[in-house]
Amino acid sequence: MACQETQFEKQIIDLYDQISKLKSLKPSKNVDTLFQQLMSTCLPTETNIDVKKMCPKVQAIRTNLIKLRSEAVGYSEQHFSTVLGSLEDNPLHHLDLYPYYTNYLKLTKLEFDLLTKHSSHVPIKIAFVGSGSMPFTSIVLAKFHLPNTTFHNIDIDPQANSLASRLVSRDPDLSNRMIFHTTDILDATEILRGYDVVFLASLVGVDKEAKLKVIEHLENHMAPGALLMLRSARGLRSFLYVDVDPCDLKGFEVLEIYHPSMSDGFVNSVMVARKSSD
Ligand SMILES: C[S@@+](CC[C@H](N)C(=O)[O-])C[C@H]1O[C@@H](n2cnc3c(N)ncnc32)[C@H](O)[C@@H]1O
């Protein structure tokens, strides 16, 4: 049956057509404009559009768009990390040079509030899986919320970790509290048992199957009682990030899910879950 293409689907198909033809996803005026158009198209929360009911053509586009956007975000973070890391001064004094800095401040504040609400103690060791070349969440938590916590940033990409460690190496405090591990999270086992909290980056696992594989792996290796902070998406925003449902978190007790409104200043939903006893 021919797709009853809604206005949204027509916009998505057109944007995907342009984005998939880009020769490079590295930051440029054209790349930035297209991904900003994608963001604003998917931002509305007050719609009754059911993404799951969209036709197979648009569903296929959804997965490919998330993959392309993940690559573009990687390049963008790499660019800004290189700029910050090349400053004479301590890069952590100039984080506001990153265009999405205030968005991260708001997202991380919410995640800290959820963490505090569902934790019986201040976390000593936190892992951030998929920390990237701009480990903003770890930096913001360490600088503004958790002064005595150590952050273990796990990323598969050695270049991302090399750029990220350059951001904190000149900071007298964070250089001691930010640790970097270069590994595929699926190869990390024993180490995962040592964390009070594990954050999973929205762009680790860029399709549902890959995301569930990572979640299952974390469930196999996290300590009972440890918290998983997972970034998800709802509605049209599931064209930007993989949407995870509570039933996907086997072996975890889902404690709370926060879906941001248009006024929150960040896009992804946040899910807090506790690893059940073995
Ligand atoms: C582009 S960054 C974006 C992080 C973003 N700030 C967020 O919150 O999603 C995502 C990072 O996840 C890393 N990554 C992807 N798959 C991974 C895996 N299986 N194990 C470890 N790191 C992974 C990538 O190398 C990349 O640096």
The ligand as an SDF file (V2000), in Angstrom:
LIG
                    3D

 27 29  0  0  0  0  0  0  0  0999 V2000
   30.3340   10.6310   18.6790 C   0  0  0  0  0  0  0  0  0  0  0  0
   30.4780   10.3530   20.3890 S   0  0  0  0  0  0  0  0  0  0  0  0
   29.0830   11.1870   20.8670 C   0  0  0  0  0  0  0  0  0  0  0  0
   28.8700   11.1050   22.2910 C   0  0  0  0  0  0  0  0  0  0  0  0
   27.7490   12.0340   22.5950 C   0  0  0  0  0  0  0  0  0  0  0  0
   28.2540   13.1460   23.3380 N   0  0  0  0  0  0  0  0  0  0  0  0
   26.6500   11.2590   23.2770 C   0  0  0  0  0  0  0  0  0  0  0  0
   26.3140   11.5630   24.4010 O   0  0  0  0  0  0  0  0  0  0  0  0
   26.1780   10.3100   22.6200 O   0  0  0  0  0  0  0  0  0  0  0  0
   30.0220    8.6270   20.5280 C   0  0  0  0  0  0  0  0  0  0  0  0
   31.2780    7.8340   20.8180 C   0  0  0  0  0  0  0  0  0  0  0  0
   30.9180    6.4740   21.0460 O   0  0  0  0  0  0  0  0  0  0  0  0
   32.0380    5.6960   20.6500 C   0  0  0  0  0  0  0  0  0  0  0  0
   31.5990    4.3080   20.4640 N   0  0  0  0  0  0  0  0  0  0  0  0
   30.7410    3.8440   19.5350 C   0  0  0  0  0  0  0  0  0  0  0  0
   30.5810    2.5020   19.6770 N   0  0  0  0  0  0  0  0  0  0  0  0
   31.3550    2.1260   20.7450 C   0  0  0  0  0  0  0  0  0  0  0  0
   31.6240    0.8820   21.3850 C   0  0  0  0  0  0  0  0  0  0  0  0
   31.0610   -0.2690   20.9630 N   0  0  0  0  0  0  0  0  0  0  0  0
   32.4650    0.8600   22.4460 N   0  0  0  0  0  0  0  0  0  0  0  0
   33.0320    2.0060   22.9000 C   0  0  0  0  0  0  0  0  0  0  0  0
   32.8250    3.2300   22.3210 N   0  0  0  0  0  0  0  0  0  0  0  0
   31.9970    3.2840   21.2490 C   0  0  0  0  0  0  0  0  0  0  0  0
   32.5200    6.3600   19.3660 C   0  0  0  0  0  0  0  0  0  0  0  0
   33.8920    6.0620   19.1180 O   0  0  0  0  0  0  0  0  0  0  0  0
   32.2910    7.8410   19.6750 C   0  0  0  0  0  0  0  0  0  0  0  0
   33.4840    8.4680   20.1150 O   0  0  0  0  0  0  0  0  0  0  0  0
  1  2  1  0
  2  3  1  0
  2 10  1  0
  3  4  1  0
  4  5  1  0
  5  6  1  0
  5  7  1  0
  7  8  2  0
  7  9  1  0
 10 11  1  0
 11 12  1  0
 11 26  1  0
 12 13  1  0
 13 14  1  0
 13 24  1  0
 14 15  1  0
 14 23  1  0
 15 16  2  0
 16 17  1  0
 17 18  1  0
 17 23  2  0
 18 19  1  0
 18 20  2  0
 20 21  1  0
 21 22  2  0
 22 23  1  0
 24 25  1  0
 24 26  1  0
 26 27  1  0
M  CHG  2   2   1   9  -1
M  END
$$$$
